[in-house]
């Protein structure tokens, strides 16, 4: 298999300058740690604004909208500067606006954040945020249970914009201090030869198996997910290689695309990076990230073994062959290319597991090592010109991704801030409890549905934040441990990437395969149906997440749920079409559900 072509990046002078500023600031901030929050967090927004309104994500915007964007961006930059320069005085105001100019600053910041999110990730999240802000301003006029007592406008807007209670709250803090650094690491890894390393390793291991091209897609997506945590990027990167390879081997286009779409979804649940949402989770439940990472290992194994087993069943059903021997890279090629992937991965894991350094330091150390590997071409030769070019690509890729994450996180922080001030989250939680009648399983199903529906139009992180504020407390009140409840919500929020009608991974994979998306979505749902049962499985068998404290019970739960998932997969996909096999399929579905859901609950 040939390595994936690198993403085309706009290497304009403006993009280079903005990228150097945003990456340089976050790396500098990781080592200082003494800059006040009302400086770092507004600066995080200010440095992200140019990438959304001026370069990168501004592509395809019409002249009129571009001019409007310049005005909003300029006003937003001035508002951020006002917060930074006047921080000492603003602290003494205790969240209350003083003077008309501060009202203007507050409105400008909110409008900038809403428009930034709209341009970066479309309309749904900023619409939800705008409705929530209007609720905070005018909710006292709503009769009945959902009304609130009313909040003075100076206090309400001030809390959102000049204190650490809204735009500059803890969500933005975790974005500045941790998420941005891992996103920068991912940008540097993507710019080098790491993709060739994990793809060669995956091909050498899995290519010789039945349905080898599809198994390579599953394994390479798992490897990429360990350091990416972004499902769409996973699909676009590994899919550019694996989907054409599957097509060459005679796979139906819809099957080739669905395999990649499902496999890439798992990147956000696979340690060590696991996507931005998990860093937010660590902040929300006040649990060290390393504990969440360890707890997520066994569910992640279930994810990829289920996908692997589904692919195998498709291979048996359609008689899909292994890769030809000449398409295997050979261990010499693997040995030459794998270090580009293993160096940052080993440094990251080693620093987290065996030192007292923070996550931020771990990401910076891994980024520095990755930057040094960028001097090598694919043939292993040193190229200073190539190093310079790949460094620029890494900077711009990282800057653009940090800006997108900032747009999501800061807008979500606006929603959480209003929830905290008005008690809306508590009220919505009580609605879920009331609708479920206090029955845990009904509350779980309602929560899963809400996460999937929100996730259809929102990035995983945003969908998780909203559902975590509303639904997770309902599950916790019904006796589910905090970590289990939040992982449950997060898992369903990420599965929206393969859930019709809005399924981002499916659309990307279908585009690469050049096939209609609906058959791809159908195959993805069959291939990934068992994945929708994993969260129910670890609620019914909570020991699955306790690998650190109860390894024997955790492994027993892993084996039990794995058996159930493979029975469900067999029931949905089948095997060779014989009378005996069809009869077994009918019995496999209820048996699999019983094995998964019958536990200690």
N, C-alpha and C positions, 0 to 999 in steps of 0.2 A: 504494500500500500504506500502511495506517495503521501508525504506530509501535507497537512492542510495549508492552503494559501493564506498568507497573513491578511488580516482585514485592511482594506484601504482606508488610510487615515489622512485627513486634511492637515498637511504640514505647512501651514502658512505661518508668516512671522507673528501674526497676532495670536494664533493658536499656541505657538511655542512659548510666547511670553506669558499668556494666561496660565498655561499648563505648568510652567516653571514656578510661577507664583503660588498656585494652589498646592502643588506637590511639595515645594520647598517649605511653605508655612506649616503643613501638617507634620512633616518630618522634624522641623525645628521644634514645634510644640510638643512632640513626643519626648524630647530630651529636656525641655525646660520644666514643664509641669507647674510653673508658678504664675502663669498669666491668668488674670481673673476671668471668670466665666463670661461676664458681660463684655469682654473683649474678644475672646476666642470664638464664641458662638456667633455674634454678629459678623465677625471676620470670615467665618466659615460660609455664611450666606453670601457675603459680599464677593468672595472669591469664586463662588459657584455661579453667580449671576451672569458673568460674561459668557460662560460656556453655553448657557441656555438661550440668551438673547442675542449674542454677537457671533459666536462660532459654533461649529459642531452641530448641536441640536437645532440651530436656526436654519439649517438647510431646508429648502422647499417652502419657506415662508414667503408670502407675497410682499410686494413693496409697501403697501399700506400697513399691513400687520407688522412688518419690520420696523417702520417708523414709530408705530405705537410702542413696540417693544423697546426701542431706544429710549423713549421718554420714560416708560415705567422702570427700565433698568437704571437709568440715570438717577431717577428719584429714589429708587431703592438703595442705590449705593450711597447717596447722600444721607438717607435715613439711618443706614447702618453706621456710617461715620459719626452721625450725631450721637447714637447710643454709646459708641466706643469712647468718644471724646468727653462726653458728659457723664460717664459712669459714676464718679463719686457723688455728684449732685442727685442723680436718679436713684441711687441706693437710699438716700435720705428721704425720698418721697414715699417709700413703702408701697409702691404700686399704684399711686394715685397721680393722674396726669395734672399738670399745672400749666395753664395758658393755652391759647388756641394753637400755637405752633406745635405743641406736643400732641394735640389731637390730630394734626395734619401728619406728623411723623407716624403715629399709630396706624392711621388709615393707609398711608403709603406702604408701610411694612406689610400689612395684611394683604393689600391688593397685590403687591409684588410677589409675595409667597404664593398666593392663589394662581396668579398668571404664570408664574414660574412652573408650578406643578402642572398646569394645563398644557404648557408647551412641552414639558419633559415627558409626561405620562398620560396625556389626554384628559378628558373632562370630568371623569367620575369622582376622583378623590377631591379636587378643588370644589366641585359642586356639593359634595357631602360636607366639606369643611365650611363652605359659605352658609349652608343651611344651619349648621350647628352654631356658627357665630351669630346668625340672625336669631336663633333660639335664645342665646344668651342675652341678646339685647332686648328682645321683645317677648320672651317666654312668660313674663308676668301677665300678659293679656290672654294666655291660653287657659281656658277653664279646666277645672278638674285635676286629675292626678298628675298630668304631665306639665302643668304650669309650675312656675317657681315664684318666689316672693319678690323678685326684681333685684337687679344689681345696678348701682349707680354707674353711668357710662364712663366716668373718669376712672373708677376703680376697675371696672370690667376690662376696658381697653388697656389700661395701664398694666394690669396683671399679665395680660397677654403679650405686651410689647416692651415694657421697660423693667421687668423683673424676670426671674427664672421660673415663671409659672406657665408659660405658653410657648411662644416661638423659641425662647432661650432656655427651655426646660431640660430635664434629664435626658429626653430622647435625643435632642440636638447635641447634648454633651457626649453621649455615647457615640454619636456619628462623628464628632470632631476627634475624640480621643482614641477611638478603637476602630470603628468601621472603616473610616477613610483610609487608615493605614493598611488594612487588609485589602481594600480595593486597589490601592496603589501597588501593593505586592502582586495582585492578580494582573494588573496592567503590565508590569515589568516581565512577569512570567510569560504572558501571552505574546510579548514582542520578541522573545528569543526562540531557542530550539527546544524548549520544554515539551511543546506539542509533539514534535517528532519523537522525543524520548518515550513518553507514555504510550503513544500510538504504536511504536515499534515493539515495546514490551507487551502490550495487549495483543498485538497481532501474533507475536511469537508464541504466546501462551495459548490463546483461544482459537487462532486461525485454523489449526489442524483438527479441531473438533467438528462434529456435525453442525451445519449451519454456521460455519466458522465466521463468515463475514458479519452475521448478526451478533454472534457472541463477542466479537471484537468491538462492536458498537456498544454493547452493554459494559464491557470491561473498561474500554477507553473512556466512556462517559463517567464511570465511577472514579477513575484516576483523575480525570480533569476536574470532577466535582470536588475532590479533596482540597483543591487550592483555588477554585473559582467561586462556588456557591451561588452562581447565577445560571438559572436553567436555560434562559434564552441564549446566552453566550455559549453555553455548553453545546446546545443543539446546533448553533450556527458554526461553531469551530470544528467539533468532531464530525458533525453531519456532512460537512463539505467533503470528507474523505469516505466515511463509512457508507453513506447512502449510495453514492455512485458505485462503490465496490459491491454492495448487495445487488444493485441493478445488473451489473456485469455478470453476476453469478446466476441470474435468472429469477431473482425474487420479484414477486409482484410489487409494483411501485408503492402501492398503499401500505404493504407490509413493511417494506424497507423504511419508509418514513415513520411509521408508527413505532417501530423498534427504537429508533433514535429518539423520538419524542418522549417515550416512556423512560428510557434509560437516563436521558439528560435531566429529567425532573428530579431524580434522586440526588443530584448534586447538592441541593439545599438542605438535605438531611444527613449528609455524610461528613463526619469529622475529617480534618480539624476545623475547616472554615465555616461550612454550613450556612452561608448566606447571612445577610445583614440582620434578618429577623431574630436570629438566635442571640446576637449581641444585645439586641433590645430586650429579649426575654430575660437575659441575665440581669439587666438593670431593673426590670419590672418586678421580678420575684426575689431580687436581692440574693442571688445564688451565683457563686463563682462560675465563670464560663467553663472552666475545666470540668466541673461536675456535670454540667449539661452535656458537654462533649462526650464524656464517658458514658452517661446514661443513654445517649443516642446511638451508640455503636451497634447494639444488637438490633434495634428497629431498622437501622440502615442496612445491616446484613440481610434482614428479612426482605427489605425492598429489592435489593439487587439479586438475591437468590430466587425470589419470585419472578422477577423479570427474566432471569436466566432460564428458569424452568419453563416459562411460557414460550420463550423462543425455541427451546428444545422440542416442545410439543408441536409447534408450527413446523419445525424441521422434519419431524416424523410424519406429520400429516401431508406435507407437500414435497417430501423427499429432497430436502435442501442439502447440498453437498458441503464438504469442508473447502477451505481455500486451497487452490493448487500449491504444491510445494514451492514452486518458483516465486510465488507471491509472499512467502514468508521472509522476513528480513534477515533472519539468521542471528545467532547470539552475538556475533562480532559487532554487527550493526547496533544491536541493543546495548551492548557494553559501551559503545562509543557515544550513543545519544542519551542513554538513560540518566547520566549524571546531571544533565541540564534540568531534569525534573527532580531528581533525588536531592540535589544540594539544597535548594530552598525548602523542600519538604522536610528533610532531616533537621535542618537548623530550626525550623518552626516548631516541630514536634519536640526536639531536644530541649529547646529553650523553655517551652511551656511545661514539659514534664519534669525536667531535671534541674531547673534553676529557680531562683526566686524573682527573676525578672518578670515584668508585667507583660500582658498580651501586646501592648504597644511596642515595647522593646523587641519582643520576638518577631513581630512583623517587620520592624525596621532592620533588624539583623538579617532576616531572610531576604529583604529587598536589596540590601547592600550586596549580599552574595550573588543574587540574581543579576544585578547590574554588572558585576564583573564577568559573568558568563556571557553577557551580550557581545563581548569582543570576539567570540568564536563563530565562524560560519558553520554551515551544516557539515562540511568536510573536516571540521576540527581545526582549521587554520585560523590564526589570529588576523583580524582585519580591523584596523582603526577606523576606516571609513564606514565599514558596516556597523561598528560599535556606535559611532556617532549617530548614524541613521536609526538604528534600533533604539537608541536612547531617546531620540526625539519621538519615535512612535510610541514608546512606553510612556513617556511623559504625557503626551496628548491623550492616549487611551485612558490612562489613569485619571487625568483631569476631568475628562468627559464623564467617566463613570462616577467619580466623587460628586460631581455636580448633580447627576441624576439622583443619586442616593440622598444628597442634601435636599433636593426638591421634595422627595417623598417624605423624609423624616421630619423636616421642619413643618410641612403642611399637616402631617399626622400629629405633630406636637400641638398645633393649634386646636385640633379636635380634642385631644386629651386634656388640654388646659381648660376648655369650656366644660367638659365632663366633670372635672374636679371642682370647678366653681359652682356649677348649677345642680350637681347631683344627678344629672341625666343618666350617667352610666349605671348608677344604683337603681334608678327607676326601670331602665331597660332590663337589667338583671332580674328584677322582681317580676317583670312580665314573663321572662323565660321560665322562672320558677313556677309562676302561676299557670302558664300554658302547659307545663309538663306535669302539673299536679303533684310535684315533689318526687316524681318517678325519675330515677337517674337515667335509665336507658332512653326515655323520651327526651329528656334534656340533652343527652348526647347527640341524638339524631337531629334535634333542632339546631344545636350548635354546629354540627357538621354541615347541615344545609346552609346555615347563615354564612359559614366560612367559605363554602364553595361559591355561593351566590356573590358575595363581596369580592372574592378572588377572581371572578370572571372578568371584572373590569378594573381591578386594582392590582398593583404589584403585590407580591407575596407579603412583603414587609408591612405595607399599609393595611392590607386585609387582616393580617395577624394583629396589628396594633389595635384596630377598631374592635375586632372580635374579642381580643384579650381584655379590653376594657369593659365589655358588655357581658360576654358569655362565660369567660373563664371564672369570674367570681360566682356565677350560678353553679357551676360544676363543683367548685371548691366548697360552697355552702352545702352541697349534697354529699360531701365526704371524699371527693377526689383530691389527692395530694396536689399541691401547687404545681410541681414540675409536670406531673401527668396531665393536669388540666391544660397547661400552656402548650405542651408538646402536642396534645390532641388538637388544639385549635391551629397551631402552626402547620401540622401535617396536612390537614384538610385545606388550609389556605394555599399550600404549595401544589396540591393535586389539581387545583383549578387549571393548571397549565395544560392538562390533557382532557379536561371536562368540557364537552360541548355545552352551549353553542359558541362561547368565546374561549378559545383554547390556544394560547400563544405558541406553545411548543409545536402543536400540531400544524398551525399555519406556517411556521418557519420550515419545518421538516417537509411539508407538502410542497412548499415553494422550491426547495432544493431538489426534491424528487420529480418536480414538474407533473403533479397529479392533483386532482380535486381533493379538497381537504376533508370532505365528509366521510369517504371510505377510510381515510387515514384515522379520523377520530373514532370510527367504529372499531377498527382493529386495535387502536390504542386502549379503548375501554375494555375490550376483551383481554388484551395482554396485561392491562394494569388493574383489572377488577379486584384482584386480591389485595392490592395496595390500599384500597379504600377500607379494608377490614383490619389492617394492622393497628390503627389507633384504638379501635374497639377491643382488639386483642390485648393491648397493654393496659387498658382499663380493667378488663376482666381478669387479667393475669399481671398485676402490678409488679411482680418480682422481675419482669423482663427489664425494667429500668434500673434495677438494683444490682447491676453487675459488680459494682465497686464494693458493696457490703455483703451481698449474698450471692456469690458467683455460681454456686451449685443450683440454687433455685432459679436464678436468671437463665442459666443454660438449659435447665429443664423446661422453662417457659418458652425459650427460643425453639427447642425441638418440637414442642407441642404445637405452637402456632405455625411453625414451618410445615408440619404435616397437614394441618388444616388448610393452609394457603395453597399447597400443591394439590390437594383434593379439589378445592374450588377452581383452580386453574385448569385442571383436567376436565372438570364438568363444563367449563365455559369454552375451552379451546378444543378439547377432545384429543384424539390420537388417530390411529388408523380406523377407517370407517368399516367396522364389522358389527354384527349384531350384538356380540358379547360386549364390545367396547361401548356401544351406544347405551346398552342397559346399565353398564357400570357408571356411565356419565350421569344418568338420572339419579342414581343413589349417592354419587360423590358430592353433590352440592349440599344437601342437608347434613351429610356426615361432616363435611369440611366446616360448615358454619357451627355445628355443635362442638367440634374440637376446639375451634378458635374462641368461641364465646362462653363455653362452659369452663369456668375457672374459679378463683377464690372469691370473686365478687358475689 
